Amino acid sequence: MMSDMSRRDFLAATALTGAAFSLGTLGAARPALAQEKKGGEIRYGLVTYQWGKDWDLPTVLKNCEAAKVFGVELRTTHKHGVEPNLNDTERADVRKRFEATPVLLVGIGSNERFDNPDPAILQQSIEATKGFIRLSHDIGGSGVKVKPDSFKENVPREKTIEQIGKALNVVAEYATGFGQQIRLEVHGQCCQLPTIKAILDVADNPNVAICWNSNPQDLEAPGLEYNFNLVKHRLGQTTHVQRFDSPKYPWAQLLDLYVKADYSGWMMLEESVIPPDPAAELVTQRELFDKMLAEARQRSG
């Protein structure tokens, strides 16, 4: 079981501190862990989007601990029921459950997005995001995932990009007061990396970071490395990956880029295809991650 001190050390390394979103700063935050490795402190975690959607919270913690997967992003609307409607006592209980295990609550995976041209609906999304920020703070998380998300008919792309960026600045400013990071998932019709970069150019609050999502669009010309370099300076503490034995994505190249960037944070499994035994397969995927990360570190040397 992780001691209170080691838990605090890791949380401190991932906490919000102004320029702490720069990869170099995050990598330097834990020299005792990072100095003996090529690249930063990269860990493997789980997003409960599909593989954990039918698990209650005790099962999430039990299965993750058994698989040695020590970070979790809790997706909203799923069986574990960690939602903004929890009262203070229920929030304290969630926090205590995590603190009693070596599994860290990395944050909340919300479904909020900022693309709707209706000002009232946009404001609803902003207020809902604020609710997730407070929830993540209260239960011990460090950030909230949001989406950009799509372009609407008869609305200029530039206007939507500006709207998304400005909304992100609003929620990021609010989140700063709660020690939470806003993690913009590379998602929807906005998932091309040049589009994400354009959004980030507007969302210049340093508390807005991206959650790389391992999409097919990452590979569009001129290629993965070019697209990665467009946004690597704004990578957040969470990266979504799929099965590392899937041939649909160049996982070895992605790991090389992350190691070269000295990234410190979580690579978190978010896989839509549910295997017959997700708990057992989670062990397999974590072991594969360990092997492939070690190989990437060797190549970087």
C-alpha positions as CSV (number, residue, x, y, z in Angstrom):
1,M,0.0,0.0,0.0
2,M,1.3,3.5,-0.9
3,S,2.2,5.5,2.2
4,D,0.7,8.9,2.9
5,M,4.0,10.5,2.2
6,S,4.6,8.9,-1.2
7,R,1.0,9.7,-2.2
8,R,1.6,13.3,-1.3
9,D,4.9,13.3,-3.2
10,F,3.2,12.1,-6.3
11,L,0.3,14.5,-6.0
12,A,2.8,17.3,-5.5
13,A,4.5,16.4,-8.7
14,T,1.3,16.6,-10.6
15,A,-0.2,19.6,-8.9
16,L,-1.0,22.9,-10.6
17,T,1.7,25.5,-10.2
18,G,1.6,28.0,-13.0
19,A,4.3,26.9,-15.4
20,A,4.2,23.3,-14.2
21,F,2.5,22.3,-17.4
22,S,5.8,22.6,-19.3
23,L,7.2,19.1,-19.7
24,G,10.6,20.1,-18.4
25,T,9.1,21.4,-15.1
26,L,6.9,18.3,-14.6
27,G,9.9,16.1,-15.3
28,A,12.0,17.9,-12.9
29,A,9.4,17.9,-10.1
30,R,10.4,14.4,-9.0
31,P,14.2,14.1,-9.6
32,A,14.4,11.1,-7.3
33,L,12.1,9.2,-9.7
34,A,13.1,10.6,-13.0
35,Q,16.9,11.0,-12.8
36,E,17.6,7.3,-13.4
37,K,15.4,7.0,-16.4
38,K,15.3,8.2,-20.0
39,G,12.4,10.6,-20.2
40,G,10.1,11.6,-17.3
41,E,7.9,9.6,-14.9
42,I,5.4,7.9,-17.2
43,R,2.8,5.7,-15.5
44,Y,0.0,3.5,-16.8
45,G,-3.6,4.0,-15.8
46,L,-7.2,3.2,-16.7
47,V,-10.1,5.3,-18.0
48,T,-13.3,3.7,-16.9
49,Y,-15.0,4.6,-20.2
50,Q,-15.8,1.0,-21.3
51,W,-13.7,-1.6,-19.5
52,G,-14.8,-0.2,-16.1
53,K,-18.2,1.2,-17.0
54,D,-20.0,-1.7,-15.2
55,W,-17.7,-1.8,-12.1
56,D,-18.8,-0.1,-8.9
57,L,-16.1,1.9,-7.1
58,P,-14.8,-1.0,-4.9
59,T,-14.4,-3.2,-8.0
60,V,-12.6,-0.4,-9.9
61,L,-10.1,-0.2,-7.0
62,K,-9.8,-3.9,-6.5
63,N,-9.2,-4.7,-10.2
64,C,-6.7,-1.8,-10.7
65,E,-4.7,-2.7,-7.6
66,A,-4.6,-6.4,-8.7
67,A,-3.3,-5.3,-12.2
68,K,-0.8,-2.9,-10.7
69,V,-2.6,-0.1,-12.6
70,F,-2.2,2.7,-10.0
71,G,-4.1,5.6,-11.7
72,V,-7.8,6.0,-12.6
73,E,-9.8,8.6,-14.6
74,L,-13.4,8.1,-13.6
75,R,-15.8,8.5,-16.5
76,T,-19.0,10.2,-15.6
77,T,-22.4,8.4,-16.0
78,H,-21.0,5.0,-15.2
79,K,-21.8,2.4,-12.5
80,H,-19.3,3.7,-10.0
81,G,-21.6,6.7,-9.6
82,V,-19.0,9.4,-8.8
83,E,-21.0,12.4,-9.9
84,P,-21.5,16.1,-9.0
85,N,-24.7,15.2,-7.1
86,L,-22.7,13.5,-4.3
87,N,-23.1,15.2,-1.0
88,D,-20.1,16.2,1.3
89,T,-20.3,12.9,3.2
90,E,-20.3,10.8,0.0
91,R,-17.5,12.8,-1.5
92,A,-15.4,12.2,1.7
93,D,-16.1,8.5,1.4
94,V,-14.9,8.4,-2.2
95,R,-11.7,10.1,-1.2
96,K,-11.1,7.8,1.8
97,R,-11.6,4.7,-0.5
98,F,-8.8,5.9,-2.8
99,E,-6.6,6.9,0.1
100,A,-6.9,3.3,1.5
101,T,-5.4,1.9,-1.7
102,P,-2.3,2.6,-3.8
103,V,-4.6,3.6,-6.7
104,L,-4.6,7.3,-7.4
105,L,-7.6,9.2,-8.6
106,V,-6.1,11.1,-11.5
107,G,-9.3,13.0,-12.3
108,I,-12.8,13.0,-13.7
109,G,-13.7,12.3,-17.3
110,S,-16.6,14.6,-18.0
111,N,-18.6,14.7,-21.3
112,E,-18.8,18.5,-21.3
113,R,-18.1,20.3,-24.6
114,F,-18.0,24.0,-25.7
115,D,-19.1,23.9,-29.3
116,N,-22.8,24.8,-29.2
117,P,-23.5,28.3,-30.7
118,D,-26.5,28.8,-28.3
119,P,-25.1,31.0,-25.5
120,A,-27.5,29.4,-22.9
121,I,-26.3,25.9,-23.8
122,L,-22.7,27.0,-23.8
123,Q,-23.1,28.5,-20.3
124,Q,-24.8,25.3,-19.1
125,S,-21.7,23.4,-20.2
126,I,-19.4,25.9,-18.4
127,E,-21.4,25.6,-15.2
128,A,-21.5,21.8,-15.4
129,T,-17.7,21.8,-15.9
130,K,-17.3,23.9,-12.7
131,G,-19.4,21.3,-10.9
132,F,-16.9,18.6,-12.0
133,I,-14.0,20.7,-11.0
134,R,-15.4,21.0,-7.5
135,L,-16.1,17.3,-7.4
136,S,-12.6,16.3,-8.5
137,H,-11.1,18.6,-5.9
138,D,-13.3,17.2,-3.1
139,I,-12.5,13.6,-3.9
140,G,-8.8,14.0,-4.4
141,G,-8.4,14.3,-8.1
142,S,-6.1,16.7,-10.0
143,G,-8.1,17.6,-13.1
144,V,-11.2,17.3,-15.3
145,K,-11.3,16.1,-18.9
146,V,-13.5,18.1,-21.3
147,K,-14.1,18.0,-25.1
148,P,-13.9,20.7,-27.8
149,D,-16.0,19.2,-29.9
150,S,-17.6,19.7,-33.4
151,F,-18.3,22.3,-36.1
152,K,-21.9,23.4,-36.7
153,E,-23.7,24.1,-40.0
154,N,-23.7,27.7,-40.9
155,V,-21.2,28.6,-38.2
156,P,-17.7,29.6,-39.4
157,R,-15.0,27.3,-38.1
158,E,-13.0,30.2,-36.9
159,K,-15.9,31.4,-34.7
160,T,-16.3,27.9,-33.2
161,I,-12.6,27.7,-32.5
162,E,-12.6,31.0,-30.8
163,Q,-15.7,30.2,-28.7
164,I,-14.2,26.9,-27.5
165,G,-10.9,28.6,-26.6
166,K,-12.5,31.4,-24.7
167,A,-14.8,28.9,-22.8
168,L,-11.7,26.9,-21.9
169,N,-10.1,30.0,-20.5
170,V,-13.1,30.6,-18.3
171,V,-13.2,27.1,-16.8
172,A,-9.4,27.0,-16.5
173,E,-9.3,30.1,-14.4
174,Y,-12.0,28.7,-12.2
175,A,-10.1,25.4,-11.9
176,T,-6.9,27.1,-10.8
177,G,-8.6,28.1,-7.6
178,F,-9.3,24.4,-6.8
179,G,-5.9,23.1,-7.9
180,Q,-7.3,21.3,-10.9
181,Q,-6.1,21.0,-14.5
182,I,-8.4,21.4,-17.5
183,R,-7.6,18.5,-19.9
184,L,-8.9,19.1,-23.4
185,E,-9.4,15.7,-25.1
186,V,-8.4,15.6,-28.7
187,H,-11.9,14.6,-29.8
188,G,-14.7,15.0,-32.3
189,Q,-14.5,17.1,-35.5
190,C,-11.8,19.1,-33.7
191,C,-9.4,16.2,-33.4
192,Q,-7.0,17.2,-36.2
193,L,-3.9,18.5,-34.3
194,P,-3.7,21.8,-36.3
195,T,-7.3,22.5,-35.1
196,I,-6.4,21.7,-31.5
197,K,-3.4,24.0,-31.8
198,A,-5.7,26.8,-33.1
199,I,-7.9,26.3,-30.1
200,L,-4.9,26.3,-27.7
201,D,-3.7,29.6,-29.3
202,V,-7.0,31.1,-28.1
203,A,-7.0,29.1,-24.8
204,D,-3.8,30.6,-23.6
205,N,-4.5,30.1,-19.9
206,P,-1.6,27.8,-18.8
207,N,-4.1,25.7,-16.9
208,V,-5.5,24.4,-20.2
209,A,-3.7,21.3,-21.3
210,I,-4.5,18.7,-23.8
211,C,-5.3,15.0,-23.3
212,W,-3.7,13.3,-26.3
213,N,-6.3,10.7,-27.5
214,S,-4.4,8.4,-29.9
215,N,-6.7,9.1,-32.9
216,P,-6.2,8.0,-36.5
217,Q,-6.1,11.6,-37.4
218,D,-2.8,11.9,-35.5
219,L,-1.2,10.1,-38.5
220,E,-2.4,12.5,-41.2
221,A,0.3,14.1,-43.3
222,P,2.9,15.3,-42.6
223,G,2.8,12.6,-40.0
224,L,2.7,11.7,-36.3
225,E,5.9,13.4,-35.2
226,Y,5.0,16.7,-36.9
227,N,1.5,16.7,-35.4
228,F,2.8,15.7,-32.0
229,N,5.3,18.6,-32.0
230,L,2.4,21.1,-32.7
231,V,1.0,20.6,-29.2
232,K,3.6,18.7,-27.1
233,H,4.3,21.9,-25.1
234,R,0.7,21.8,-23.8
235,L,0.4,18.1,-23.0
236,G,-1.4,17.5,-19.7
237,Q,-1.2,14.9,-17.0
238,T,-3.3,12.4,-18.9
239,T,-2.9,10.7,-22.3
240,H,-5.5,8.3,-23.6
241,V,-4.2,5.1,-25.3
242,Q,-5.8,1.9,-26.6
243,R,-4.5,-1.6,-26.6
244,F,-0.7,-1.6,-27.1
245,D,-1.0,-4.8,-29.2
246,S,-3.3,-3.1,-31.7
247,P,-1.7,-2.7,-35.1
248,K,-3.9,0.3,-36.0
249,Y,-1.5,2.8,-34.3
250,P,2.3,3.2,-34.1
251,W,2.6,2.8,-30.3
252,A,6.3,2.3,-30.3
253,Q,6.8,5.6,-32.1
254,L,4.4,7.4,-29.8
255,L,6.3,6.1,-26.8
256,D,9.5,7.3,-28.4
257,L,8.0,10.8,-28.7
258,Y,6.9,10.9,-25.1
259,V,10.2,9.7,-23.8
260,K,12.1,12.2,-26.0
261,A,9.7,14.9,-24.7
262,D,10.6,14.0,-21.1
263,Y,6.9,13.6,-20.4
264,S,5.7,13.0,-16.9
265,G,2.1,11.8,-16.5
266,W,-0.3,9.0,-17.1
267,M,-0.9,6.9,-20.2
268,M,-4.4,5.7,-19.6
269,L,-6.2,2.8,-21.3
270,E,-9.4,4.0,-23.0
271,E,-10.5,1.1,-25.2
272,S,-14.0,0.9,-26.7
273,V,-13.9,-2.9,-27.4
274,I,-14.6,-4.8,-24.2
275,P,-12.8,-8.1,-23.8
276,P,-14.5,-11.2,-22.2
277,D,-12.5,-10.5,-19.0
278,P,-11.5,-6.8,-18.8
279,A,-9.8,-7.3,-15.4
280,A,-7.5,-10.0,-16.7
281,E,-6.8,-8.1,-19.9
282,L,-5.9,-5.0,-17.9
283,V,-3.0,-7.0,-16.5
284,T,-1.8,-8.0,-19.9
285,Q,-2.0,-4.4,-21.2
286,R,-0.1,-3.0,-18.3
287,E,2.6,-5.6,-18.7
288,L,2.9,-4.8,-22.4
289,F,3.1,-1.1,-21.6
290,D,5.9,-1.7,-19.1
291,K,7.8,-3.7,-21.7
292,M,7.3,-1.2,-24.5
293,L,8.2,1.8,-22.3
294,A,11.4,0.1,-21.3
295,E,12.3,-0.5,-24.9
296,A,11.5,3.2,-25.8
297,R,13.8,4.3,-23.0
298,Q,16.6,2.1,-24.3
299,R,16.2,3.5,-27.8
300,S,16.4,7.0,-26.5
301,G,19.8,6.4,-25.0
